[in-house]
Amino acid sequence: MDQYAEESRKTRGELSARRGLAYGTEPCETLDFFPVDYPDAPLLVFIHGGYWQELSKDESSFPAGGLVPAGVAYAALDYGLAPHYRLEEIVGQVRRGLDWLIGHAAELGVDKRRIHLSGSSAGAHLVLMALLGDWRPGGLHPADAFAGATLLSGVYDLEPLRLTYVNEPLGLDETAAHRMSPIHHLPDRLPRLIVARGGAETDEFCRQHDQLVEAALSRALEVRDLRIQHRNHFDITFDLGDPASTLGEAVLHQIRFT
């Protein structure tokens, strides 16, 4: 996590950014936007992890260092943390932020048809919640509003977490855990997905990865199942903006294909 912060500070020193753009009325409802120098650019939005309790957009700038020079605008989306915000509220904040980006795409120099999502761990959970069909970003089905998504070492079934210390600030009961587990509510349609995990992951993260891949195959336009053997749960995000890595190459291919 210290490396997230250090690499993010370095990236902000090297690239221009519009920091702290408000997408809502809460102080936490802000994002940092890293533009590219031509109009109608594709955009990758990153949702940070931290079990909905830690980290922020300030530790999430570093992927822009590889993406912006490759012609991809980048946004790091912030949200409120538990226990000050309930998980339902956090999901709503992320959805509002994404809807704001769609509505302000032209102003930002972004092609609203080429918005891609990405998230790590709890951030991958929030991305998948944004792809469910029970809201209408920009008036569109999520599969039409977003061109693709990259899910890194995600949490898609919250029931196992409910039985651990992680649930103390979340306060989920069995009903809420099921309601907030996207694996149980996948829509009929999903955009192109990259589902990736590190080689050094716990058995439960591996199980949830495999469960999502299997469920998404019949719903998504395309699913790329990546296991990055030399990475773990925490450092796989460093490959997101690295075009020379397997993950980074897959992300750029997805963005350029759509």
C-alpha angles and dihedrals in degrees: 000000000000088000090052089056096044095047090046092052089050092050093050089052092055102040134050114245141177101227130199099013107177117231095170144011099266116092090238093054097095139111139199116230125202110194132201123222100252133063128258094025123169115254131215115200118200125205113196127226131220101134089282086289108077144041130028143209088286090073092043105067098093100087088063088070092074101026101053094054086050090057099260121126114222136208128188108204121208128205139176120276133230136284090031089052128036118235091250088057092049091052089050092051093052091048090050090050092052092046089051091053091052091049093047098039095112092049090051093048092248130136103236089207091062103053112136126190130215135176142166127224105319086010089059088053090053092048092052090047087055089055094057116109100236095094134043115228107202087351090295135113106260091244088060097038095056124048096206147334138220116208117194122196091327137191107227102155114050098187095090090049091050088068094054139069089267089076095058095090092033097053095202120171122201094271094049092046090055092045092051096044107099093198088073095050107041114155124234090254132045131171123243110305137202109196110189139170138172124258090239102062132129118262091252094055089048091050093051091047091053093045092054094046091052093048094045097051093081094042109040128075087233136353124202112194110203128183109185101200099194093051132077136203093283107035100044088088090069088070093055094086098030109101090193093061126084091244095044092049091050091050093050091046091053092048095047093044093058 
